[in-house]
Amino acid sequence: MDLKSMTLQELEECMKSLQEPKFRAKQLYEWMHKHLAFSWDEMKNIPKKLKEKISDAGYVMYGAEKEDCFVSELDGTRKYLFRLYDGNIIESVFMKYKHGNSVCISSQAGCRMGCRFCASTLGGLDRNLEPSEMLSQIYAIQKDIGERVSHVVMMGTGEPLDNDRNVLRFLELITSENGQNISQRNITISTCGIVPKIRELEKKHLQITLAISLHAPNDEKRRELMPIANKYSMEELFDACRFYFKETGRRMTFEYSLVAGVNDRPEDARELCQRLEGFSCHVNLIPVNPIKERNFSQSMPKSIMEFKKILEKNRVNVTIRREMGADINAACGQLRRTKLQSEK
Ligand code: SAH
C-alpha cells in the first residue's frame, strides 16, 4: 500500500481499482519520482478529492525526513541522518566527484551480517527498508542540494542482497525513464557475498556494478573478519563472480579493507594476487575505519603502499579508496548508532 514503491503499471492498476482514469497514475508517478514530491500538498494538479480518496483507501507514501546533516569543509561531502515513518534512523552520504554527484544509500536499518570491523551490524538488524525509503534518501538529498544525482552506491548500512526483493524494485524505479532515469551502469551494489543471491542476480542480466567485500586472501582469514565466510567459501564466491562476469560482461570490484596486522602483510597481498589471477576485476583498498567497539586499527601508510605495489606488479587493477569528508568522518554505521544510543 506504499505508493512510492509502486511501478507505473501498478499505479495504473491502483487507479483502475479506484475507478479513476489511467493518466492520473502517470501524474502521480511523475510527482513522486520526477518532481520529487514528498507530500500531497506539493502535487498541484491532483484534485483534493482524489488525494482524499487515495488516502482513505489506505495508501501511504513513505519518505525520509532529514534529521541532521554534517558537511565537510574539505571536499563538500555531506553525511545525512534521515528519520523514517516508524522513528527509525538511517544514514546516507553525498559525495561530489569530477564524474558527477554520487549518493551512498542504506538498504536496511541495521544489519545482521556481523562483519567484525563494521559499526552497522553492532545492534543487529532492525528492519528492511522499503524501495521508497531507498529512493527517498536520494530524492531528499537531491532536493537539499538542488543538483542532480548521477551515481548511486549501495554501501551504506545493510546488506542489499539480504533485502534483494526491495533492492530489485528500487533498481527498477530509480532507472525508470518516467523518474530519475539513472543509468544502471552508474549504480553499484556492494555485498558481503551471499552466493545464492549473486546467482539469482546474474539471471537478471543487469548492467549494474557488483562490488564484493572480500577483505581477505583466504578462507581462514576471511572467517575471522566476516561470519558469512563460514557459509560460503571463497571458491564458491569466485565461481559466482566469474559467472556474473560471463553473463553480464561487467567487471567486478573487490573491496579489501586493510586492518593492521590482520590482512595487510606482503604475503597477504601475494596470496590475493594468486587468487585473482585471470579475473577481470578491480581491487579497491580501503584503510579500515576503526570503531571504538573493536580494537582493529588502520594499516600504516607504508604497508598500504606496499600492498598496492605488489598488486600492481602482478597486473591486478588496484586503487586506494580516497577518504572523503575526513573531518566529518564516522565509520560505516557510526552516525546512526550514536544517534540511536543518544535517544535511548
Ligand atoms: N553489506 C554490504 C555493504 C556494506 S558497506 C557489504 O558487505 O559489502 C560497504 C563496504 O564498507 C563493505 O566493503 C564493508 O565491508 C566496508 N566497511 C564496513 N565497515 C568498515 C570500516 N569500519 N572500515 C572500512 N571498511 C568498512
Residues whose N, C-alpha, C, O or C-beta is under 5 A from the ligand:
A	BS01	SAH	F117 C118 A119 M154 M155 G156 G158 E159 P160 S190 T191 C192 A211 S213 E255 S257 I286 P287 V288 N289 P290 A331 C332
